[in-house]
Amino acid sequence: MPYTDILYEKCDGIAKVTINRPEVLNAFRSLTVREMIDAFRDAWDDPTIGVVVLTGAGDRAFCTGGDQKDRDTEGYTGTGGDLEEGIGLEIETLHALIRGIPKPVIAAVNGYAIGGGHVLHVLCDLSIASDRAKFGQVGPKVGSFDAGYGTAYLARVIGEKKARELWFLCEQYTAEEALAMGLVNKVVPHEQLMDEVERWCQKILDKSPTALKFLKYSFNADSAHIEGITRLSMASLAMYYRSEEALEGLQAFKEKRKPDFRKFRRRD
Ligand code: S0N
């Protein structure tokens, strides 16, 4: 499959998926997600591949989540986004693949990991960050949320208090702060990121693939119920996107202004 929105390379046991939309800080649209799904399925099927690396093109961003310029009251509507139900992105399938692929997935976080992009790195088995990387969730600022893996699994990784802080305050955290809260495995100088990731890949490639597969399944088993929460979350997100409140967040982002959510506060 020729790709438009991603780069996909395979070399010496390593499959590398690069989100290639630097003009929007590697935000993903429907087509991007479909291409990532295709690449992850290929890496799953290919017996020569032992580890997958996920990263973003350019110097500024890993991924900044859903492309807000491709979103309207029906959800995400960009190229390839003709899903009849849901938010217009096959994001649940992508999340399930990153978790399910029986090989370690390493996020090489080369810049902003924000919103749905932050969720992607959280779902990867390991995260190695450039010292320039920035982390955060922005959903409540832009009229969106991921109340599945984005909340429940994040809380497993960094604890309930920090996870709630990330979502309720929508602030950005440095790579060092991310390391301190257990959100990433290692921070390295920006220029050394891909060399360090390569070293981690080689160490993994030397190990028993079957042992790694069963270990990954075993780690996943304890949080497997979150898949059900994710379904609820995406279904409610599709309904929320149709609300005036969500639209205010979206419009404010597009108009580069502060959203006015105060008028939406209700008794329930
Ligand atoms: C990343 C931020 C903080 C960077 O700010 P900075 O450095 O000031 O750069 P900008 O000038 O803002 O950005 C450069 C250009 O890139 C565009 N751009 C950046 N991010 C996006 C994006 N996500 N969609 C579309 N365009 C984007 C800018 O507009 C700018 O373009 P020009 O030069 O033309 O003005 C800052 O950019 C920022 O805050 N970005 C928005 C991030 C965002 O809103 N992400 C989506 C967040 N959504 C959620 O959290 C929802 C939950 C979720 O996880 C999810 C679940 C399922 C499905 C989808 C999502 C999802 O992510 O929406």
Residues whose N, C-alpha, C, O or C-beta is under 5 A from the ligand:
A	BS01	S0N	E23 V24 L25 A27 T64 G65 G66 D67 Q68 K69 I91 Y112 I114 G115 G116 G117 V119 V138 G139 V142 S144 F145 D146
